[in-house]
Amino acid sequence: MWQQWANGILGLWVILVPFLGFTAEVTMWVLVVTGVVIAVLGFWGGGEQVTVEKHQHA
């Protein structure tokens, strides 16, 4: 549940990064790290969803 909020905030961060005046190299690394964090949160949230569903059907 909190992962969705984190994904939303990180999505806004990705939108704002190009306008913050970082160099191209810094912008690239910020977006790569942000993408990794979003992916990890997405897979983690998906894994929790499957676990909750399995416990509900048991």
C-alpha positions in Angstrom: 0.0 0.0 0.0 2.7 2.5 0.9 4.6 1.3 -2.2 1.9 3.0 -4.4 2.5 6.3 -2.7 6.3 5.9 -3.0 5.8 5.1 -6.7 3.7 8.3 -7.2 6.3 10.5 -5.5 9.1 8.9 -7.5 7.1 9.4 -10.6 6.8 13.2 -9.8 10.6 13.2 -9.1 11.3 11.7 -12.6 9.1 14.4 -14.2 11.0 17.2 -12.3 14.6 16.0 -12.7 15.2 17.4 -16.2 14.2 20.9 -15.0 16.5 21.0 -12.0 19.6 22.0 -14.0 21.7 18.9 -13.3 24.4 18.0 -15.8 23.5 15.3 -18.3 25.6 12.7 -16.5 24.1 13.5 -13.1 20.6 13.4 -14.6 21.2 10.0 -16.2 22.4 8.5 -12.9 19.5 10.1 -10.9 17.0 8.6 -13.3 18.8 5.2 -13.4 18.7 5.0 -9.6 15.1 6.2 -9.4 14.1 3.6 -12.0 15.8 0.8 -10.0 13.9 2.0 -6.8 10.6 2.1 -8.7 11.2 -1.4 -10.1 12.1 -2.9 -6.7 9.0 -1.3 -5.1 6.8 -2.5 -7.9 8.0 -6.1 -7.6 7.9 -6.0 -3.8 4.3 -4.6 -3.8 3.3 -7.3 -6.4 4.8 -10.0 -4.2 3.0 -8.8 -1.2 -0.3 -8.8 -3.2 0.2 -12.4 -4.2 1.1 -13.4 -0.6 -2.1 -11.7 0.8 -4.2 -13.4 -1.8 -2.8 -16.8 -1.0 -3.5 -16.3 2.7 -7.1 -15.2 2.0 -7.8 -18.4 0.0 -6.3 -20.7 2.6 
